[in-house]
């Protein structure tokens, strides 16, 4: 997930005009920053970050959904939203270098806002074959 934010961090110098971002989106942007920071710590092998499940996939889905939503709702360009998110990550790191406790709450938010894909449904009749033809060639499927 931090790979998703690295281009955003490079864009941090992109000017961002004053934009009204709803408080809920601001909270989601903060959570995105928190998840990126902790995911980076997980990849770096920081012991405290290993107590959480891997944040890569959840964070990437969340980043996509939140980035698109902020772009659409604020009228900012993708680059400006990237700069906004990069500044949020910088602010989080200044306050809490490794926000593990907050990452737990943010993971819940990420899974609600951008849930993992559903497992393929194989159907209700996937149990073991039973009946007179079970276990014989050409028997029950």
Secondary structure, DSSP 8 states (H G I E B T S, - for coil): -HHHHHHHHHGGGS--------HHHHHHHHHHHHHHHHHHHHHTT-GGGGGS---HHHHHHHHHHHHHHHHHHH---HHHHHHHHHHHHHHHHHH-TT-HHHHHHHHHHHHHHT---------S--S---STTTTSTT---
